[in-house]
């Protein structure tokens, strides 16, 4: 593999990815705008014209914003790689940090520097999304103070968790021989399982309050459903989702004995008890069909492939030079190789997005079918309609955009698949 070949391959893949994404977003904007004027026939009398138009306007606003962020992300990636941004940062780290603090500090510093600079560059976009787009459509409930607190807490938690993990990974890359990637995979797999236990009990409470579900009748209804489905949970909790957003949801979290059911307070206020039970039955359908372990297994398979690929690429000088970086010929470049793969990997993985989206939509259909076997289909239908309306999800997405990007089926397909529709 020559550096020139890799440069051309990367440039072509990036242009194709950027072109396809911008084309898909433009299709979505046009399609939603063209169907804004009338409620689709299947939803006439169920969804008001004002709600339909709000969903269309919200979708168009978000997609126009995505046009900007997509172009910006591509430009930033070119700046980091072919235009020498990462090479400049790496050279500075080699000259200043490594002589004073050693090789591990240099590699962690490089990763941290890239992360912090990237986060700073993305900060204005996050602010605009939260306080202009979400605020305009009535979804944002965060104050600037809460937004800043979330930023600081999430950044601190991220550093506390990821720095030791990355340090261990870099140590394995340097010390575990040619098959280091197998040991690294075992480390990441163990870390993933550990986070399934720690997230609901340690991390999530740093951001939201979780109180036991106090509605006795609702507790009995939920427990009866879980008993019918053969499911056990550590507890039933209500999360103060309204503290940050008007969007509603319910989910399961945790692993093994730490599994818990979490309801957004916005969901409990909006849906009837029967509809809440149907939504919960849908989530139980994911567990019945073992979708969560399957998804974790898929992620781990991708990690295994990526680590094996990294094990080969980091020994190829063309890998660095072809992406605009000069490697250190006198020392390993483990941290540099890891950063490069993290940067360019999403360019190539974009082309398998339709496959992963299709699998996710299939899982949603399976979970819906399970929910209809445990509860009434009309209750699930009613709940979905309210959630689509409350979350301003468009009823008329572009079909091609759906096939590439939608992890959940659009409303028309999803409701049509329910019994009685």
VENSULKA-V501608 format. One record per backbone hydrogen bond with DSSP energy under -0.5 kcal/mol. CO is the residue of the C=O (numbers start at 0). NH is the residue of the N-H. E is the energy in kcal/mol with one decimal. If there is no record, write none. Layout:
# VENSULKA-V501608
co = (CO/CO)
nh = (NH/NH)
e = (E/E)
This chain:
# VENSULKA-V501608
co = (1/2/3/4/5/6/7/8/9/10/11/12/13/14/15/16/17/18/19/20/21/22/23/24/25/26/27/28/29/30/32/34/39/39/40/42/42/47/48/49/50/51/52/53/54/55/56/57/58/59/60/61/62/63/64/65/66/67/68/69/70/71/72/73/74/75/76/77/78/79/79/80/83/84/85/86/87/88/89/90/91/92/92/95/96/96/97/101/102/103/104/105/106/107/108/109/110/111/112/113/114/115/116/117/118/119/121/122/123/124/125/126/127/127/128/129/131/132/133/133/134/138/142/143/144/145/146/147/148/149/150/151/152/153/154/155/156/157/158/160/161/162/163/164/165/166/167/168/169/170/171/176/178/178/179/180/181/182/183/184/185/186/187/188/189/190/191/192/193/193/194/196/197/197/198/202/203/203/208/208/210/213/214/215/216/217/218/219/220/221/222/223/224/225/225/226/234/235/236/237/238/238/239/240/240/243/243/248/250/252/254/255/258/259/260/261/262/263/263/264/265/266/271/272/273/274/275/276/277/278/279/280/281/282/283/284/285/286/289/290/291/292/293/294/295/296/297/298/299/300/301/302/303/304/305/306/307/308/309/311/312/314/315/315/316/316/317/319/319/320/324/326/327/332/333/334/335/336/337/338/339/340/343/343/344/344/345/347/348/349/351/351/352/353/354/355/356/357/358/359/360/361/362/363/364/365/366/367/368/369/370/370/375/375/376/377/378/379/380/381/382/383/384/385/386/387/388/391/397/398/399/400/400/401/409/410/411/412/414/417)
nh = (5/6/7/8/9/10/11/12/13/14/15/16/17/18/19/20/21/22/23/24/25/26/27/28/29/30/31/32/33/34/35/37/42/43/43/45/46/51/52/53/54/55/56/57/58/59/60/61/62/63/64/65/66/67/68/69/70/71/72/73/74/75/76/77/78/79/80/82/84/85/86/83/87/88/89/90/91/92/93/94/95/96/97/99/100/101/101/105/106/107/108/109/110/111/112/113/114/115/116/117/118/119/120/121/122/123/125/126/127/128/129/130/131/132/133/134/135/136/138/139/137/245/146/147/148/149/150/151/152/153/154/155/156/157/158/159/160/161/162/164/165/166/167/168/169/170/171/172/173/174/175/179/181/182/183/184/185/186/187/188/189/190/191/192/193/194/195/196/196/197/198/200/201/202/203/205/206/207/210/239/237/215/218/219/220/221/222/223/224/225/226/227/228/229/230/229/260/212/262/210/240/264/242/243/244/140/141/263/261/259/257/258/233/252/236/250/238/266/267/268/269/270/275/276/277/278/279/280/281/282/283/284/285/286/287/288/290/289/293/294/295/296/297/298/299/300/301/302/303/304/305/306/307/308/309/310/311/312/313/314/315/316/318/319/319/320/321/322/324/323/326/328/330/336/337/338/339/340/341/342/343/344/346/347/347/348/349/350/351/352/354/355/356/357/358/359/360/361/362/363/364/365/366/367/368/369/370/371/372/373/373/374/378/379/380/381/382/383/384/385/386/387/388/389/390/392/391/393/401/402/403/404/405/405/413/414/415/416/417/420)
e = (-1.9/-2.4/-2.4/-2.7/-2.8/-2.5/-2.7/-2.4/-2.6/-2.4/-2.5/-2.7/-2.9/-2.8/-2.7/-2.6/-2.6/-2.2/-2.7/-2.5/-2.3/-2.2/-2.4/-2.4/-2.4/-2.9/-2.4/-2.3/-2.5/-1.2/-1.2/-0.7/-2.4/-0.6/-1.0/-2.1/-2.6/-2.3/-2.6/-2.2/-2.3/-2.0/-2.7/-2.7/-2.4/-2.5/-2.4/-2.3/-2.6/-2.6/-1.9/-2.0/-1.8/-1.3/-2.4/-2.7/-1.9/-2.5/-2.6/-1.9/-2.3/-2.9/-2.2/-2.2/-2.4/-2.5/-2.2/-2.5/-2.6/-3.0/-0.5/-1.7/-2.2/-2.1/-2.9/-2.4/-2.0/-2.3/-2.5/-1.9/-2.0/-1.0/-2.1/-0.8/-3.1/-0.6/-2.0/-1.8/-2.3/-2.7/-2.5/-2.2/-2.1/-2.7/-2.9/-2.4/-2.1/-2.8/-2.5/-2.4/-2.4/-2.4/-2.3/-1.7/-1.0/-0.5/-1.9/-2.3/-2.2/-2.5/-2.2/-2.9/-1.7/-1.8/-2.6/-0.6/-2.0/-1.5/-2.7/-1.2/-1.4/-1.5/-2.6/-2.4/-2.3/-2.7/-2.1/-2.4/-2.9/-2.9/-2.0/-2.3/-2.9/-2.5/-2.1/-2.6/-2.2/-3.0/-1.9/-1.0/-3.3/-2.6/-2.3/-2.2/-2.8/-2.1/-2.2/-2.2/-1.6/-1.9/-2.5/-1.5/-1.5/-1.0/-2.7/-2.0/-2.0/-2.1/-2.5/-2.6/-2.2/-2.3/-2.4/-2.0/-2.2/-2.3/-1.3/-0.8/-0.9/-2.4/-2.7/-0.7/-3.0/-1.3/-3.0/-1.9/-2.0/-1.9/-0.5/-1.4/-3.1/-0.9/-2.6/-2.4/-2.1/-2.7/-2.8/-2.2/-2.0/-2.6/-2.2/-2.2/-1.8/-0.6/-2.9/-0.9/-2.4/-2.3/-2.6/-2.3/-2.6/-2.3/-1.6/-1.8/-2.3/-2.5/-0.7/-2.4/-2.9/-2.4/-2.0/-1.4/-4.7/-2.0/-2.9/-2.5/-3.2/-0.6/-1.6/-1.6/-1.2/-2.4/-2.6/-2.2/-1.8/-2.3/-2.5/-2.3/-1.9/-1.8/-2.4/-1.7/-1.1/-1.2/-2.8/-2.3/-3.0/-1.1/-1.7/-2.6/-2.5/-2.6/-2.1/-2.5/-2.6/-2.1/-2.1/-2.4/-2.6/-2.3/-2.8/-2.9/-2.3/-2.6/-2.6/-2.3/-1.2/-2.9/-2.5/-1.1/-2.4/-0.7/-1.6/-0.7/-0.7/-2.2/-2.5/-1.0/-2.6/-1.8/-0.7/-0.6/-0.6/-2.8/-2.3/-2.2/-2.3/-2.3/-2.1/-1.8/-2.7/-2.2/-0.9/-1.1/-0.6/-2.4/-1.3/-1.1/-1.8/-1.6/-0.7/-1.8/-2.7/-2.1/-2.1/-2.1/-2.4/-2.1/-2.0/-1.9/-2.1/-2.2/-2.4/-2.4/-2.4/-2.0/-2.3/-2.3/-1.1/-1.1/-0.5/-2.6/-0.7/-1.6/-2.7/-2.4/-2.3/-2.8/-2.4/-2.0/-2.4/-3.0/-2.3/-3.2/-2.4/-2.8/-1.1/-0.5/-2.3/-1.9/-1.3/-2.9/-0.6/-1.5/-2.6/-2.7/-1.5/-1.2/-1.2/-1.6)
